[in-house]
Amino acid sequence: MIYEPKENFSFEDLVSRALLEEAKSKKVSKTRAKCQAKAKQKYDVWPSAYASGYVQKCVKRGGKMG
């Protein structure tokens, strides 16, 4: 049985998708680093469940937490 993809993508489409994924992951990692710094300032114990939850909420909101 030969595998045939449901959609045909050109090489340019695949490359552009890969570049977008890479840019998105870099943005998330920068946001995560910023949120981790905020959590470490706010909570005495790192890592902890409260600090990790704070980081997740912060990343979800795009790093815009007080």
C-alpha positions as CSV (number, residue, x, y, z in Angstrom):
1,M,0.0,0.0,0.0
2,I,1.4,3.3,-1.0
3,Y,0.9,6.3,1.2
4,E,-0.6,9.3,-0.6
5,P,-1.0,12.6,1.4
6,K,-4.5,14.1,1.4
7,E,-3.1,17.5,0.4
8,N,-0.3,18.3,-1.9
9,F,2.1,20.9,-0.6
10,S,4.8,22.6,-2.6
11,F,8.3,22.8,-1.2
12,E,7.9,26.5,-0.7
13,D,4.8,25.9,1.4
14,L,6.6,23.4,3.6
15,V,9.6,25.7,4.1
16,S,7.4,28.7,5.0
17,R,5.5,26.6,7.5
18,A,8.7,25.4,9.1
19,L,10.0,29.0,9.4
20,L,6.7,30.1,10.9
21,E,6.8,27.3,13.5
22,E,10.4,28.2,14.4
23,A,9.6,31.8,14.8
24,K,6.6,30.9,17.0
25,S,8.7,28.6,19.2
26,K,11.3,31.4,19.7
27,K,8.6,33.8,20.7
28,V,7.1,31.4,23.2
29,S,10.5,30.6,24.6
30,K,11.3,34.3,25.1
31,T,7.9,34.8,26.7
32,R,8.4,31.7,28.9
33,A,11.8,33.0,30.1
34,K,10.3,36.4,31.0
35,C,7.4,34.7,32.9
36,Q,9.8,32.4,34.8
37,A,11.8,35.5,35.9
38,K,8.6,37.1,37.2
39,A,7.6,33.8,39.0
40,K,11.0,33.6,40.6
41,Q,10.7,37.1,41.9
42,K,7.2,36.5,43.2
43,Y,7.6,33.1,44.8
44,D,10.3,32.1,47.3
45,V,10.5,28.4,46.2
46,W,11.4,27.5,42.7
47,P,10.2,25.2,41.2
48,S,6.9,24.9,42.9
49,A,3.4,24.1,41.8
50,Y,2.3,27.7,42.4
51,A,5.2,29.2,40.5
52,S,4.7,26.7,37.6
53,G,1.0,27.6,37.5
54,Y,1.9,31.3,37.4
55,V,4.3,30.7,34.5
56,Q,1.6,28.8,32.5
57,K,-1.0,31.6,33.1
58,C,1.6,34.2,32.2
59,V,2.6,32.4,28.9
60,K,-1.1,31.9,28.0
61,R,-1.7,35.7,28.4
62,G,1.4,36.5,26.3
63,G,3.6,37.6,29.2
64,K,1.2,40.4,30.4
65,M,0.7,39.6,34.0
66,G,1.2,42.0,36.9
